[in-house]
Amino acid sequence: DSGVTQTPKHLITATGQRVTLRCSPRSGDLSVYWYQQSLDQGLQFLIQYYNGEERAKGNILERFSAQQFPDLHSELNLSSLELGDSALYFCASSGSQGMVAFFGQGTRLTVV
Amino acid sequence: LAKTTQPISMDSYEGQEVNITCSHNNIATNDYITWYQQFPSQGPRFIIQGYKTKVTNEVASLFIPADRKSSTLSLPRVSLSDTAVYYCLAVDSNYQLIWGAGTKLIIKP
């Protein structure tokens, strides 16, 4: 158990819909990262937050947004969903930049 | 532009030592290089992290030459349970995370 909790574990939704994925980082970790992993593909970095502020941005679509709340949990919002958004979405947390990141078990999103 | 490159796949046998090399150019001069292991449908798991020369822990060793243009993950005496995808991770000068595409390691009996 990495200490990073992601909910829900599975999500099935229709095209055009909007979903919210939630991540609770390890206790004390200030950084949260979001990744997308399509079937049999590598990890695509989406976005990083540090203590509530956006720190780095990767290949995140405009339809996607994220935020980190004062209690340090984070949410990834995916809107106008397309079939190609079906993937595993991972959240990771670390104490600070450069420190080891610990990953959650992911949310498997299926868009039908 | 910073980039990390690693082999797509590798095969080996139980009991052998496996070395996976990642090439990384234009990475930050003062940040760590990190390796992760991932099993199907699970989140990546930290294996080892280093800055330069050699680092060893209970599961692996990491060799980083002085020019830091590559790093080699060494897994001693692998077993079937080491079959997984292995990722290298570096940081560029703008503090962007640069992930390798992953090396699928298959261990045979």
Backbone of each chain as ProteinMPNN parsed JSONL, in Angstrom:
{"seq_chain_A": "DSGVTQTPKHLITATGQRVTLRCSPRSGDLSVYWYQQSLDQGLQFLIQYYNGEERAKGNILERFSAQQFPDLHSELNLSSLELGDSALYFCASSGSQGMVAFFGQGTRLTVV", "coords_chain_A": {"N_chain_A": [[0.843, -1.196, 0.0], [0.736, 2.058, -1.051], [-0.043, 4.342, 0.214], [-1.313, 6.326, -1.113], [-4.471, 7.261, -2.128], [-6.959, 6.564, -4.434], [-10.064, 7.382, -5.863], [-13.005, 6.942, -7.903], [-12.329, 3.361, -8.209], [-13.052, 2.186, -10.564], [-14.742, 3.409, -13.454], [-17.409, 3.929, -15.547], [-18.653, 5.584, -18.289], [-20.561, 7.681, -20.519], [-19.924, 8.988, -23.829], [-19.28, 12.474, -24.129], [-19.936, 13.116, -21.555], [-19.107, 14.261, -18.174], [-16.627, 13.725, -15.729], [-15.288, 13.26, -12.41], [-12.272, 12.622, -10.879], [-10.742, 11.493, -7.919], [-8.116, 12.11, -5.586], [-6.267, 11.235, -2.772], [-3.419, 12.243, -1.227], [-0.35, 10.81, 0.175], [0.084, 11.047, 3.685], [1.215, 14.169, 4.656], [2.525, 14.692, 2.255], [3.129, 17.177, -0.15], [3.075, 17.526, -2.858], [1.225, 16.683, -5.752], [0.658, 14.59, -8.479], [-0.721, 13.985, -11.705], [-1.41, 11.379, -13.991], [-1.928, 9.877, -17.194], [-2.635, 6.742, -18.584], [-2.916, 4.966, -21.352], [-4.175, 1.906, -22.863], [-1.671, -0.517, -22.774], [0.254, 1.412, -23.134], [2.763, 3.941, -22.41], [3.392, 6.08, -19.532], [1.704, 9.11, -19.416], [2.377, 12.263, -18.479], [0.291, 14.538, -16.901], [-0.345, 16.803, -15.141], [0.945, 18.747, -12.379], [0.594, 19.585, -8.975], [1.563, 21.655, -6.258], [1.268, 22.09, -2.969], [-1.238, 23.31, -3.315], [-0.865, 24.95, -5.482], [-0.501, 25.184, -9.03], [2.191, 23.503, -10.456], [3.573, 22.264, -12.576], [2.966, 21.516, -16.002], [1.867, 19.08, -18.242], [1.066, 17.05, -20.991], [-1.751, 17.886, -21.051], [-5.114, 17.962, -21.922], [-7.317, 20.604, -23.013], [-9.881, 20.091, -22.261], [-9.61, 18.879, -19.895], [-9.114, 19.393, -16.422], [-7.637, 20.309, -13.287], [-7.339, 20.453, -9.698], [-5.953, 21.318, -6.512], [-6.794, 21.006, -3.211], [-7.135, 22.844, -0.047], [-6.799, 20.884, 1.961], [-5.052, 19.252, 0.771], [-5.876, 17.156, -0.863], [-6.65, 16.112, -4.202], [-8.35, 16.759, -7.291], [-9.226, 15.553, -10.479], [-10.716, 16.713, -13.276], [-12.586, 15.661, -15.976], [-13.955, 16.482, -19.002], [-16.526, 16.579, -21.576], [-16.224, 13.987, -22.645], [-14.458, 11.613, -24.651], [-14.204, 8.629, -26.691], [-11.521, 7.981, -26.848], [-10.482, 8.835, -24.463], [-10.589, 6.855, -22.689], [-8.857, 5.119, -20.299], [-6.276, 4.325, -17.872], [-6.016, 6.293, -15.03], [-3.653, 7.753, -13.098], [-2.709, 8.884, -9.895], [-0.094, 10.447, -8.142], [2.011, 11.096, -5.316], [4.354, 13.229, -3.633], [6.872, 14.361, -1.295], [8.27, 16.671, -1.953], [9.647, 18.489, -4.772], [11.644, 16.375, -6.698], [11.811, 14.441, -4.824], [10.991, 11.014, -4.167], [8.175, 9.786, -5.854], [5.048, 8.412, -4.947], [2.711, 6.149, -6.121], [-0.825, 5.89, -6.622], [-3.38, 3.309, -6.935], [-4.808, 3.77, -9.163], [-7.448, 4.925, -11.361], [-9.679, 3.346, -13.392], [-10.949, 4.398, -16.298], [-13.637, 4.071, -18.438], [-14.97, 4.955, -21.425], [-17.946, 4.917, -23.127]], "CA_chain_A": [[0.0, 0.0, 0.0], [1.594, 3.238, -1.199], [-0.555, 5.446, 1.016], [-2.054, 7.24, -1.993], [-5.787, 6.681, -2.349], [-7.696, 7.104, -5.57], [-11.448, 6.924, -6.019], [-13.315, 5.523, -7.741], [-11.391, 2.441, -8.856], [-13.549, 1.984, -11.922], [-15.771, 4.374, -13.842], [-17.893, 3.757, -16.913], [-19.514, 6.711, -18.589], [-20.839, 7.831, -21.945], [-19.273, 10.102, -24.504], [-19.874, 13.77, -23.873], [-20.157, 13.329, -20.129], [-18.036, 14.829, -17.351], [-16.373, 12.935, -14.521], [-14.277, 13.783, -11.484], [-11.459, 11.611, -10.209], [-10.253, 12.054, -6.668], [-6.854, 11.563, -5.083], [-5.78, 11.646, -1.45], [-1.988, 11.933, -1.197], [0.202, 10.296, 1.418], [0.093, 12.039, 4.748], [2.37, 15.061, 4.675], [3.035, 15.013, 0.922], [2.582, 18.425, -0.659], [2.987, 17.464, -4.322], [0.35, 15.683, -6.369], [0.844, 14.469, -9.925], [-1.72, 13.186, -12.409], [-0.915, 10.722, -15.194], [-2.852, 9.074, -17.995], [-1.988, 5.596, -19.233], [-3.809, 4.221, -22.233], [-3.876, 0.473, -22.883], [-0.349, -0.931, -23.259], [1.072, 2.582, -23.434], [3.533, 4.481, -21.293], [2.761, 7.081, -18.684], [1.662, 10.479, -19.932], [2.241, 13.224, -17.382], [-0.735, 15.543, -17.179], [-0.229, 18.046, -14.387], [1.441, 18.638, -11.013], [0.294, 20.647, -8.014], [2.379, 21.666, -5.056], [0.663, 22.87, -1.898], [-2.372, 24.061, -3.822], [-0.551, 25.743, -6.674], [-0.052, 24.424, -10.198], [3.656, 23.569, -10.523], [4.041, 21.879, -13.913], [1.9, 21.065, -16.885], [2.318, 18.198, -19.309], [0.175, 16.962, -22.143], [-3.12, 17.867, -20.57], [-6.052, 18.56, -22.864], [-8.094, 21.727, -22.471], [-11.112, 19.521, -21.675], [-9.265, 18.348, -18.585], [-8.62, 20.372, -15.464], [-7.367, 19.728, -11.974], [-7.074, 21.38, -8.619], [-5.554, 20.744, -5.232], [-7.537, 21.714, -2.182], [-6.339, 23.155, 1.157], [-6.429, 19.677, 2.714], [-4.066, 18.635, -0.131], [-6.404, 16.199, -1.817], [-6.724, 16.683, -5.543], [-9.366, 16.226, -8.192], [-9.001, 15.704, -11.914], [-11.996, 16.808, -13.948], [-12.523, 15.34, -17.398], [-15.249, 16.844, -19.559], [-16.776, 16.287, -23.004], [-15.427, 12.774, -22.802], [-14.411, 10.921, -25.937], [-13.804, 7.227, -26.546], [-10.067, 7.935, -26.674], [-10.104, 9.193, -23.094], [-10.58, 5.626, -21.903], [-7.478, 4.89, -19.862], [-6.017, 4.331, -16.431], [-5.547, 7.596, -14.562], [-2.922, 7.582, -11.85], [-2.281, 10.001, -9.084], [1.091, 10.169, -7.348], [2.345, 12.206, -4.429], [5.705, 13.255, -3.083], [7.036, 15.415, -0.306], [8.691, 17.893, -2.636], [10.237, 18.221, -6.086], [12.853, 15.572, -6.658], [11.649, 13.301, -3.935], [10.323, 9.878, -4.786], [6.718, 9.859, -5.915], [4.346, 7.167, -4.686], [1.536, 6.118, -6.97], [-2.032, 5.187, -6.235], [-3.716, 2.142, -7.745], [-5.387, 4.221, -10.413], [-8.87, 4.865, -11.702], [-9.856, 2.891, -14.777], [-12.074, 5.086, -16.924], [-14.094, 3.522, -19.706], [-15.96, 5.811, -22.072], [-18.664, 4.082, -24.105]], "C_chain_A": [[0.883, 1.252, 0.0], [1.172, 4.379, -0.285], [-1.298, 6.48, 0.205], [-3.379, 6.562, -2.342], [-6.493, 7.374, -3.499], [-9.099, 6.521, -5.586], [-12.087, 7.606, -7.217], [-12.254, 4.648, -8.395], [-11.765, 2.227, -10.306], [-14.658, 2.995, -12.19], [-16.128, 4.114, -15.291], [-18.869, 4.89, -17.179], [-19.657, 6.851, -20.102], [-20.081, 9.017, -22.524], [-20.036, 11.395, -24.235], [-20.075, 14.097, -22.414], [-18.922, 13.931, -19.457], [-17.878, 13.964, -16.104], [-15.312, 13.631, -13.673], [-13.59, 12.621, -10.795], [-10.818, 12.263, -8.995], [-8.994, 11.343, -6.205], [-6.56, 12.131, -3.703], [-4.319, 11.274, -1.356], [-1.586, 11.291, 0.131], [0.229, 11.43, 2.444], [1.37, 12.866, 4.714], [2.922, 15.428, 3.311], [2.336, 16.253, 0.38], [2.356, 18.407, -2.171], [2.049, 16.358, -4.763], [0.547, 15.746, -7.876], [-0.308, 13.641, -10.494], [-1.119, 12.664, -13.709], [-2.067, 9.998, -15.884], [-2.062, 7.93, -18.621], [-3.033, 4.842, -20.039], [-3.327, 2.783, -22.332], [-2.526, 0.198, -23.522], [0.524, 0.249, -23.688], [1.852, 3.012, -22.192], [2.736, 5.511, -20.517], [2.836, 8.457, -19.34], [1.413, 11.422, -18.76], [1.238, 14.294, -17.775], [-0.449, 16.861, -16.468], [0.276, 17.75, -12.977], [0.984, 19.845, -10.203], [1.211, 20.508, -6.82], [1.729, 22.62, -4.064], [-0.42, 23.817, -2.43], [-2.123, 24.852, -5.094], [-0.122, 24.824, -7.823], [1.456, 24.606, -10.348], [4.171, 23.256, -11.92], [2.869, 21.319, -14.704], [2.497, 20.203, -17.974], [1.331, 18.228, -20.441], [-1.283, 16.878, -21.712], [-4.025, 18.609, -21.534], [-6.817, 19.698, -22.194], [-9.389, 21.252, -21.834], [-10.872, 18.985, -20.271], [-8.796, 19.487, -17.682], [-8.417, 19.686, -14.127], [-7.243, 20.832, -10.948], [-6.638, 20.608, -7.382], [-6.14, 21.623, -4.143], [-6.67, 21.98, -0.942], [-5.971, 21.93, 1.986], [-5.499, 18.779, 1.912], [-4.628, 17.535, -1.016], [-6.59, 16.905, -3.161], [-7.843, 16.024, -6.335], [-8.976, 16.528, -9.632], [-10.375, 15.654, -12.58], [-11.816, 16.585, -15.444], [-13.892, 15.618, -17.993], [-15.309, 16.533, -21.051], [-16.02, 15.024, -23.405], [-15.585, 12.145, -24.172], [-13.956, 9.485, -25.691], [-12.308, 7.115, -26.246], [-9.588, 8.341, -25.297], [-10.118, 7.963, -22.18], [-9.132, 5.271, -21.569], [-7.459, 4.664, -18.356], [-5.49, 5.72, -16.08], [-4.929, 7.392, -13.185], [-2.666, 8.923, -11.198], [-1.041, 9.548, -8.32], [1.334, 11.352, -6.427], [3.787, 12.089, -3.962], [5.807, 14.42, -2.113], [7.421, 16.736, -0.942], [9.295, 17.494, -3.967], [11.517, 17.408, -5.916], [12.762, 14.401, -5.711], [10.843, 12.218, -4.636], [8.815, 10.057, -4.737], [6.128, 8.474, -5.714], [3.0, 7.218, -5.398], [0.365, 5.416, -6.294], [-2.305, 4.035, -7.183], [-4.457, 2.509, -9.019], [-6.9, 4.158, -10.462], [-8.962, 4.444, -13.154], [-11.122, 3.527, -15.32], [-12.392, 4.435, -18.262], [-15.184, 4.435, -20.244], [-16.622, 4.998, -23.184], [-19.585, 4.938, -24.966]], "O_chain_A": [[1.669, 1.477, 0.921], [1.959, 5.293, -0.038], [-1.86, 7.42, 0.768], [-3.395, 5.419, -2.798], [-6.609, 8.598, -3.536], [-9.298, 5.329, -5.353], [-11.743, 8.748, -7.522], [-11.365, 5.165, -9.073], [-10.899, 2.101, -11.171], [-15.405, 3.383, -11.292], [-15.256, 4.081, -16.16], [-19.792, 5.13, -16.4], [-18.941, 6.201, -20.864], [-19.657, 9.921, -21.804], [-21.263, 11.406, -24.128], [-20.358, 15.245, -22.07], [-17.863, 14.089, -20.064], [-18.86, 13.528, -15.503], [-14.551, 14.47, -14.155], [-14.235, 11.754, -10.207], [-10.406, 13.423, -9.034], [-8.829, 10.139, -6.403], [-6.599, 13.343, -3.49], [-3.994, 10.088, -1.4], [-2.371, 11.237, 1.078], [0.377, 12.604, 2.102], [2.473, 12.32, 4.74], [3.704, 16.372, 3.198], [1.112, 16.368, 0.442], [1.55, 19.175, -2.697], [2.07, 15.249, -4.229], [0.594, 16.826, -8.467], [-0.803, 12.717, -9.849], [-0.425, 13.381, -14.43], [-3.034, 9.572, -15.253], [-0.957, 8.129, -19.125], [-3.91, 4.175, -19.49], [-2.204, 2.471, -21.935], [-2.258, 0.613, -24.65], [1.427, 0.094, -24.51], [1.63, 2.516, -21.087], [1.569, 5.775, -20.807], [3.903, 8.901, -19.764], [0.356, 11.376, -18.129], [1.329, 14.882, -18.853], [-0.325, 17.907, -17.106], [0.07, 16.659, -12.445], [0.989, 20.976, -10.688], [1.586, 19.406, -6.421], [1.656, 23.824, -4.307], [-0.493, 24.98, -2.032], [-3.058, 25.364, -5.71], [0.54, 23.81, -7.603], [1.946, 25.735, -10.366], [5.1, 23.906, -12.4], [1.93, 20.741, -14.159], [3.518, 20.556, -18.565], [0.818, 19.283, -20.813], [-1.961, 15.889, -21.992], [-3.743, 19.743, -21.92], [-6.944, 19.746, -20.971], [-9.939, 21.927, -20.965], [-11.817, 18.674, -19.546], [-8.153, 20.43, -18.143], [-8.963, 18.612, -13.874], [-7.065, 22.001, -11.29], [-6.917, 19.418, -7.23], [-5.991, 22.845, -4.168], [-5.592, 21.402, -0.806], [-4.935, 21.93, 2.651], [-5.194, 17.663, 2.335], [-3.898, 17.019, -1.862], [-6.675, 18.131, -3.233], [-8.225, 14.882, -6.076], [-8.47, 17.603, -9.952], [-11.1, 14.668, -12.456], [-10.997, 17.239, -16.09], [-14.889, 15.054, -17.542], [-14.295, 16.263, -21.695], [-15.275, 15.012, -24.385], [-16.662, 12.137, -24.767], [-13.403, 9.162, -24.64], [-11.886, 6.25, -25.477], [-8.403, 8.206, -24.992], [-9.701, 8.041, -21.025], [-8.293, 5.142, -22.46], [-8.472, 4.792, -17.67], [-4.616, 6.251, -16.765], [-5.578, 6.931, -12.246], [-2.442, 9.939, -11.855], [-0.954, 8.395, -7.9], [0.917, 12.473, -6.717], [4.359, 11.0, -3.905], [4.975, 15.327, -2.097], [6.956, 17.796, -0.523], [9.44, 16.308, -4.262], [12.364, 17.731, -5.083], [13.56, 13.467, -5.793], [10.105, 12.489, -5.583], [8.252, 10.433, -3.709], [6.638, 7.486, -6.242], [2.256, 8.193, -5.293], [0.539, 4.485, -5.508], [-1.548, 3.808, -8.127], [-4.707, 1.649, -9.864], [-7.538, 3.432, -9.701], [-8.402, 5.091, -14.039], [-12.226, 3.234, -14.862], [-11.515, 4.272, -19.11], [-16.201, 4.657, -19.586], [-15.949, 4.462, -24.064], [-20.271, 4.415, -25.844]]}, "seq_chain_B": "LAKTTQPISMDSYEGQEVNITCSHNNIATNDYITWYQQFPSQGPRFIIQGYKTKVTNEVASLFIPADRKSSTLSLPRVSLSDTAVYYCLAVDSNYQLIWGAGTKLIIKP", "coords_chain_B": {"N_chain_B": [[15.83, 19.839, -26.472], [14.787, 17.815, -23.864], [15.045, 14.274, -23.512], [14.227, 10.872, -22.882], [15.354, 7.605, -23.543], [14.732, 4.211, -23.85], [15.105, 0.618, -24.149], [12.502, -1.156, -25.863], [11.72, -3.734, -25.174], [12.887, -6.63, -23.325], [14.328, -9.863, -22.837], [15.005, -12.404, -20.434], [16.454, -14.94, -18.264], [15.523, -16.826, -15.372], [17.458, -16.263, -12.469], [19.504, -14.94, -13.727], [21.479, -11.921, -14.194], [20.111, -8.801, -14.933], [20.414, -6.011, -17.001], [19.217, -2.835, -17.646], [19.316, -0.156, -19.756], [18.986, 3.338, -19.896], [18.905, 6.1, -21.974], [19.517, 9.523, -21.616], [19.251, 12.791, -22.595], [20.071, 16.29, -22.321], [19.143, 16.724, -19.737], [18.389, 17.922, -16.399], [21.131, 19.157, -14.504], [21.288, 18.821, -11.846], [19.484, 17.081, -10.642], [17.635, 14.144, -9.621], [17.799, 10.808, -11.041], [15.43, 8.423, -11.631], [14.017, 5.194, -11.171], [11.242, 3.112, -11.94], [8.985, 0.386, -11.358], [6.428, -1.425, -12.971], [3.552, -3.366, -12.704], [0.938, -5.096, -14.519], [-2.047, -3.207, -14.666], [-1.54, -1.921, -12.272], [-0.286, 0.727, -10.158], [2.802, 2.441, -10.886], [5.799, 1.454, -9.165], [8.261, 2.605, -6.973], [11.694, 1.908, -7.508], [14.502, 2.567, -7.392], [16.745, 5.325, -6.931], [19.023, 7.774, -8.094], [21.836, 10.073, -8.222], [24.458, 10.356, -9.177], [27.229, 8.221, -10.057], [27.194, 5.195, -8.324], [24.439, 3.51, -6.928], [23.002, 1.397, -4.53], [20.419, -0.739, -3.46], [18.21, -2.92, -1.618], [16.992, -4.273, -3.669], [17.972, -3.577, -6.206], [20.574, -2.15, -8.323], [21.929, 0.971, -9.368], [23.563, 2.542, -11.941], [25.233, 5.428, -12.823], [26.909, 7.297, -15.123], [29.558, 9.796, -15.127], [28.924, 11.82, -16.966], [26.219, 11.746, -16.981], [24.52, 11.048, -19.073], [23.3, 8.73, -19.413], [21.728, 5.973, -17.723], [21.909, 2.949, -15.866], [19.945, 0.37, -14.886], [20.303, -2.291, -12.725], [19.358, -5.525, -12.144], [19.802, -8.026, -9.934], [20.094, -11.555, -10.237], [17.41, -12.385, -11.314], [13.908, -13.223, -10.967], [10.866, -14.986, -11.861], [8.889, -13.29, -10.99], [9.843, -10.796, -11.45], [9.102, -10.019, -13.906], [7.858, -7.417, -15.673], [7.089, -3.954, -16.448], [9.567, -1.526, -16.824], [10.426, 1.728, -15.964], [12.339, 4.635, -16.674], [13.03, 7.798, -15.231], [13.654, 11.181, -15.634], [14.585, 14.623, -15.097], [14.094, 17.733, -16.675], [15.812, 20.843, -17.513], [13.917, 22.732, -17.011], [12.501, 21.739, -14.985], [10.643, 19.892, -15.776], [9.085, 16.721, -15.88], [10.511, 13.919, -17.333], [9.666, 11.091, -18.72], [10.689, 7.798, -19.587], [9.673, 5.545, -22.238], [9.258, 3.067, -21.283], [10.403, -0.248, -20.528], [9.647, -3.447, -21.377], [10.12, -6.175, -19.522], [10.689, -9.558, -19.722], [10.823, -12.46, -17.95], [12.025, -15.691, -18.186], [11.497, -19.159, -17.344]], "CA_chain_B": [[14.676, 19.212, -25.845], [15.186, 16.64, -23.105], [14.365, 13.047, -23.918], [14.764, 9.625, -22.351], [15.159, 6.504, -24.48], [15.046, 2.909, -23.29], [14.657, -0.45, -25.059], [11.082, -1.465, -25.751], [11.532, -4.998, -24.467], [14.052, -7.475, -23.062], [14.054, -11.185, -22.279], [16.103, -13.026, -19.709], [16.086, -16.176, -17.585], [15.633, -16.816, -13.917], [18.8, -16.389, -11.911], [20.461, -14.089, -14.439], [21.496, -10.488, -13.909], [19.55, -8.036, -16.049], [20.763, -4.589, -17.031], [18.395, -2.03, -18.543], [19.943, 1.159, -19.879], [18.167, 4.454, -20.36], [19.681, 7.26, -22.424], [18.802, 10.773, -21.355], [20.025, 13.975, -22.961], [19.542, 17.602, -21.941], [18.43, 16.688, -18.458], [18.911, 18.838, -15.39], [22.421, 18.711, -13.978], [21.262, 18.7, -10.392], [18.279, 16.387, -10.182], [17.783, 12.699, -9.566], [17.283, 9.885, -12.04], [14.624, 7.493, -10.847], [13.463, 4.04, -11.891], [10.021, 2.55, -11.396], [8.525, -0.912, -11.865], [4.972, -1.45, -13.043], [2.842, -4.586, -13.072], [-0.316, -4.762, -15.224], [-3.175, -2.626, -13.936], [-1.132, -1.368, -10.983], [0.504, 1.936, -10.249], [4.256, 2.232, -10.825], [6.366, 1.368, -7.831], [9.64, 3.079, -6.915], [12.736, 0.895, -7.32], [15.773, 3.13, -6.969], [16.974, 6.688, -7.379], [20.411, 8.172, -7.915], [22.265, 11.337, -8.824], [25.631, 9.998, -9.968], [28.009, 7.019, -9.711], [26.455, 3.951, -8.119], [23.566, 3.387, -5.764], [22.505, 0.029, -4.376], [19.519, -1.029, -2.352], [17.976, -4.353, -1.433], [16.417, -4.914, -4.857], [18.616, -3.212, -7.465], [21.664, -1.172, -8.343], [21.784, 1.985, -10.411], [24.845, 3.097, -12.342], [25.102, 6.674, -13.582], [28.254, 7.798, -15.418], [29.784, 11.19, -14.758], [28.25, 12.751, -17.874], [24.778, 11.611, -16.712], [23.761, 10.903, -20.31], [22.607, 7.45, -19.383], [21.71, 5.299, -16.431], [21.676, 1.528, -16.046], [19.323, -0.343, -13.779], [20.787, -3.66, -12.678], [18.558, -6.407, -11.289], [20.592, -9.234, -9.751], [19.403, -12.836, -10.051], [15.979, -12.136, -11.488], [12.961, -14.33, -10.859], [9.687, -14.803, -12.709], [8.104, -12.171, -10.471], [10.423, -9.527, -11.924], [8.472, -9.69, -15.184], [7.144, -6.153, -15.462], [7.59, -2.845, -17.261], [10.469, -0.686, -16.047], [10.487, 3.095, -16.488], [13.285, 5.591, -16.123], [12.474, 9.141, -15.104], [14.619, 12.251, -15.405], [14.0, 15.963, -15.007], [14.839, 18.639, -17.549], [16.26, 22.078, -16.867], [12.723, 23.49, -16.626], [11.85, 20.937, -13.942], [9.616, 19.038, -16.348], [9.375, 15.299, -15.728], [10.73, 13.259, -18.616], [9.544, 9.651, -18.527], [10.937, 6.901, -20.694], [8.476, 4.855, -22.725], [9.134, 1.796, -20.564], [11.004, -1.475, -21.051], [8.904, -4.634, -20.947], [11.059, -7.228, -19.193], [10.064, -10.871, -19.575], [11.737, -13.447, -17.375], [11.618, -17.042, -18.536], [12.026, -20.18, -16.407]], "C_chain_B": [[15.135, 17.941, -25.137], [14.375, 15.422, -23.524], [15.017, 11.873, -23.21], [14.399, 8.505, -23.306], [15.581, 5.217, -23.815], [14.535, 1.829, -24.23], [13.192, -0.784, -24.807], [10.862, -2.737, -24.944], [12.864, -5.724, -24.302], [13.569, -8.804, -22.519], [15.259, -11.634, -21.469], [15.574, -14.275, -19.013], [16.255, -16.026, -16.084], [17.075, -16.999, -13.478], [19.844, -15.513, -12.581], [20.426, -12.657, -13.885], [20.984, -9.762, -15.151], [19.942, -6.571, -15.906], [19.899, -3.876, -18.06], [18.978, -0.621, -18.56], [18.971, 2.167, -20.465], [19.114, 5.582, -20.775], [18.87, 8.518, -22.147], [19.696, 11.955, -21.687], [19.29, 15.233, -22.529], [18.732, 17.567, -20.657], [19.088, 17.655, -17.477], [20.21, 18.271, -14.808], [22.355, 18.404, -12.483], [19.999, 18.032, -9.885], [18.464, 14.884, -10.312], [17.285, 12.002, -10.829], [16.64, 8.75, -11.264], [14.102, 6.376, -11.734], [12.255, 3.498, -11.138], [9.729, 1.219, -12.075], [7.005, -0.878, -11.902], [4.473, -2.812, -13.493], [1.525, -4.195, -13.73], [-1.403, -4.284, -14.274], [-2.823, -2.162, -12.524], [-0.366, -0.081, -11.204], [1.992, 1.626, -10.221], [4.763, 2.257, -9.391], [7.826, 1.767, -7.885], [10.603, 1.909, -6.705], [13.97, 1.539, -6.709], [15.936, 4.514, -7.572], [18.436, 7.049, -7.136], [20.699, 9.481, -8.603], [23.498, 11.099, -9.691], [26.302, 8.782, -9.344], [27.096, 5.827, -9.489], [25.657, 4.003, -6.829], [23.066, 1.954, -5.716], [21.521, -0.027, -3.227], [19.219, -2.523, -2.342], [17.436, -5.035, -2.685], [17.195, -4.637, -6.137], [19.833, -2.336, -7.229], [21.418, -0.226, -9.504], [23.156, 2.581, -10.666], [24.609, 4.326, -13.2], [26.503, 7.206, -13.847], [28.352, 9.289, -15.118], [29.06, 12.173, -15.679], [26.728, 12.709, -17.74], [23.938, 11.531, -17.987], [23.085, 9.553, -20.41], [22.545, 6.968, -17.944], [21.365, 3.841, -16.692], [21.114, 0.934, -14.772], [19.785, -1.788, -13.831], [19.962, -4.456, -11.669], [19.328, -7.719, -11.129], [19.713, -10.469, -9.604], [17.885, -12.691, -10.129], [15.168, -13.415, -11.308], [11.76, -14.022, -11.741], [8.88, -13.576, -12.277], [8.681, -10.806, -10.842], [9.906, -9.154, -13.303], [7.552, -8.506, -14.983], [7.647, -5.146, -16.495], [8.397, -1.931, -16.349], [10.62, 0.666, -16.735], [11.638, 3.861, -15.853], [12.637, 6.978, -16.163], [13.597, 10.12, -14.824], [13.863, 13.579, -15.369], [14.789, 16.879, -15.927], [15.137, 19.949, -16.809], [15.107, 22.995, -16.478], [11.892, 22.743, -15.594], [10.671, 20.14, -14.459], [10.039, 17.579, -16.192], [9.458, 14.654, -17.1], [10.746, 11.746, -18.368], [9.996, 8.915, -19.782], [9.652, 6.183, -21.074], [8.269, 3.505, -22.054], [9.789, 0.648, -21.292], [10.232, -2.65, -20.494], [9.908, -5.756, -20.754], [10.301, -8.527, -18.974], [11.111, -11.847, -19.079], [11.188, -14.836, -17.647], [12.215, -18.039, -17.547], [13.252, -20.878, -16.976]], "O_chain_B": [[15.793, 17.091, -25.738], [13.191, 15.519, -23.844], [16.224, 11.881, -22.967], [13.282, 8.452, -23.819], [16.681, 5.136, -23.267], [13.631, 2.081, -25.027], [12.708, -0.704, -23.678], [9.94, -2.817, -24.133], [13.827, -5.475, -25.027], [12.548, -8.881, -21.836], [16.397, -11.283, -21.784], [14.402, -14.627, -19.151], [17.033, -15.202, -15.603], [17.816, -17.796, -14.053], [20.95, -15.358, -12.063], [19.481, -12.251, -13.208], [21.377, -10.074, -16.275], [19.819, -5.977, -14.835], [19.86, -4.277, -19.223], [19.115, 0.023, -17.519], [18.234, 1.874, -21.407], [20.008, 5.966, -20.022], [17.67, 8.563, -22.418], [20.778, 12.1, -21.119], [18.067, 15.248, -22.389], [17.751, 18.296, -20.511], [20.198, 18.138, -17.705], [20.358, 17.06, -14.645], [23.27, 17.795, -11.928], [19.497, 18.378, -8.815], [19.348, 14.415, -11.029], [16.465, 12.535, -11.576], [17.242, 8.189, -10.35], [13.784, 6.593, -12.903], [12.23, 3.428, -9.909], [10.161, 0.96, -13.198], [6.365, -0.368, -10.982], [4.902, -3.344, -14.516], [1.041, -3.082, -13.524], [-1.642, -4.878, -13.222], [-3.705, -2.026, -11.676], [0.142, 0.175, -12.296], [2.406, 0.649, -9.597], [4.241, 2.968, -8.531], [8.558, 1.309, -8.762], [10.379, 1.042, -5.859], [14.436, 1.124, -5.648], [15.337, 4.832, -8.6], [19.017, 6.685, -6.114], [19.932, 9.949, -9.445], [23.569, 11.589, -10.818], [25.967, 8.376, -8.23], [26.306, 5.48, -10.367], [26.129, 4.47, -5.792], [22.743, 1.367, -6.749], [21.745, 0.552, -2.164], [19.913, -3.3, -2.997], [17.424, -6.264, -2.752], [17.081, -5.414, -7.085], [20.089, -1.856, -6.125], [20.778, -0.583, -10.493], [23.827, 3.059, -9.751], [23.873, 4.273, -14.186], [27.221, 7.537, -12.904], [27.343, 9.953, -14.883], [28.629, 13.237, -15.234], [26.029, 13.541, -18.318], [22.767, 11.908, -17.978], [22.382, 9.268, -21.38], [23.228, 7.494, -17.065], [20.622, 3.528, -17.622], [21.738, 0.994, -13.713], [19.672, -2.439, -14.869], [19.883, -4.101, -10.493], [19.488, -8.453, -12.104], [18.693, -10.426, -8.916], [17.177, -12.854, -9.136], [15.671, -14.526, -11.474], [11.65, -12.929, -12.298], [8.264, -12.908, -13.107], [8.064, -9.776, -10.572], [10.235, -8.086, -13.82], [6.586, -8.575, -14.222], [8.519, -5.453, -17.307], [7.968, -1.601, -15.243], [10.904, 0.741, -17.93], [11.885, 3.753, -14.651], [11.807, 7.272, -17.024], [14.392, 9.928, -13.904], [12.652, 13.629, -15.587], [16.018, 16.815, -15.961], [14.766, 20.132, -15.649], [15.294, 23.933, -15.703], [10.729, 23.07, -15.359], [9.795, 19.75, -13.688], [11.213, 17.246, -16.354], [8.567, 14.83, -17.931], [11.728, 11.201, -17.865], [9.723, 9.35, -20.901], [8.67, 6.206, -20.333], [7.229, 2.871, -22.231], [9.743, 0.569, -22.52], [10.166, -2.835, -19.279], [10.489, -6.239, -21.725], [9.388, -8.595, -18.151], [12.153, -12.036, -19.707], [10.023, -15.119, -17.369], [13.287, -17.811, -16.985], [13.819, -21.757, -16.326]]}, "name": "protein", "num_of_chains": 2, "seq": "DSGVTQTPKHLITATGQRVTLRCSPRSGDLSVYWYQQSLDQGLQFLIQYYNGEERAKGNILERFSAQQFPDLHSELNLSSLELGDSALYFCASSGSQGMVAFFGQGTRLTVVLAKTTQPISMDSYEGQEVNITCSHNNIATNDYITWYQQFPSQGPRFIIQGYKTKVTNEVASLFIPADRKSSTLSLPRVSLSDTAVYYCLAVDSNYQLIWGAGTKLIIKP"}
